[in-house]
Amino acid sequence: MLGIVSTATVDDRTLRRRARAWALWDWGSASFNAVVTTFVFSRYIASDLFVEPEVVEVGGRALTGALADNAAVVAWAVAIAGGLVALLAPILGQRSDGSGKRRLWLGINTGLTILAMLGMFFVTPVPEYIWFGAALLGVGNLFFEFASVNYNAMLHQVSTKETMGRVSGFGWGMGYVGGIVLLAILLVLFLFPFGDPSTNGLLAIPTGTEGAALDVRLAIVVSAVWFAIFAIPVLVAVPELPARERGERVSVVESYRRLFRTIVRIGRRDPKTLLFLVSSAIFRDGLSAIFTFGAIIASTVFGFSSTEVLLFAIAANVTAGAGTFVGGWADDRFGPKAVITTSLVVLSTAGIAAIFIQGKPAFWVVGLILTIFVGPVQASARSFMARITPPGREGEMFGLYATTGRAVSFLAPTLFGIFVTIFSDTRFGIIGIVIVLLAGLALLIPVSAKPVAIDDADAVDAGAGLPTPPLRGDDPQR
């Protein structure tokens, strides 16, 4: 069994200080979630800046096809990273727990993510460099997910059983707010056109191919520094696990064996719980894809400028946060399944509508509807998991919840890339996202919120290499 991290002997003031330091990592990580994967860098490398000049001049179907190819490159990079995470996720938590170096690995993986972000400065707007940019995006996603395993596992070290939900929610909220603040800073300093078409921001940074897109590249560097600064507190304030609380270190093969035994036992005792784990993993991947590819669709299909994308990003973060708050109330009133089902239906309907709409105003309406319902699904999925988890098994079950989510993290990007490639139009990548959402919804329908029957004689393997409970859920900005 993995060691349980006790905070009973830590005074409340120290615990609150650790929780604030822990949540600052979430605040800082918005630089990767919101700026790199969602609204700035991924949109940048999928733009016409990475299309041959003669194709841009001609425009028409040739430009549409070229932009679709760029979007597909981004999608495949994210999909490959997701596949690698799926292969390695089952052993990451066990490795950090068993070595007693959870904080060390959080620092290492965060540092590698930041290095990937700094490398993005060298992705100048040259068509051939799209592969370099996509590779850095994939590498950044890979190490960010690795860092998140260690970060989520630290929740037990900064909270008690009574405060775990509040601390988790506080970190999640800090991520949303951090994204809004950073995007606003980047918009004002680097990315908003204040009159001169050749420069952006109050700092008058050269833009476009003539200025080597210095505005976007500098914005990424500032984002990397932002992440580095706010990642420091958790590495200083939260102590490493003592030797007596370290888990048993097992081989890679044994980690996968234990994971398989855990899944078999849950499937035998309560197959509908296993069905929920699969269902939630699928629809959470669809939620992530909405944010990952939303900016690319806005830019390549609806002609949003970088400024308009950032304005939409700020509005999307606000509506997502508001939707999560209302969804929490509805969860207590009507139950998590009702919230998830309703939200997925609305998301799928809005996604289908996005295939046929024309013009920026229509995208604003449909896009904000999508973001409003993303938060409630994630929050209620976490609540649903808590309701079906028997007392004393929270760590094991939420660890499996995290692992199954990462195990299919390649699904939506892959389908997005397939449909974009088939139709040579970025717009049709939405079909892949909708399919993932509907598949998750279909698997959820027969599931009821009843605790899984697991007794001590047939317990879930706690040593399956699973990270301890990531109650934050899979945030769509991640």
Secondary structure by P-SEA (a helix, b strand, c coil): ccbbbbcccccaaaaaaaaaaaaaaaaaacccccccccccaaaaaaccccccaaaaaaccaaaaaaaaaaaaaaaaaaaaaaaaaaaccccaaaaaaaaccaaaaaaaaaaaaaaaaaacccccccccaaaaaaaaaaaaaaaaaaaaaaaaaacccccccccaaaaaaaaaaaaaaaaaaaaaaaaaccccccccccccccccccccccccaaaaaaaaaaaaaaaaaaaccccccccccccccccccccaaaaaaaaaaaaaaaaaacaaaaaaaaaaaaaaaaaaaaaacaaaaaaccccccaaaaaaaaaaaaaaaaaaaaaaaaaaaaccaaaaaaaaaaaaaaaaaaaaccccaaaaaaaaaaaaaaaaaaaaaaaaaaaaaccccaaaaaaaaaaaaaacccaaaaaaaaaaaaaccccccaaaaaaaaaaaaaaaacccccccccccccccccccccccccccccccccc
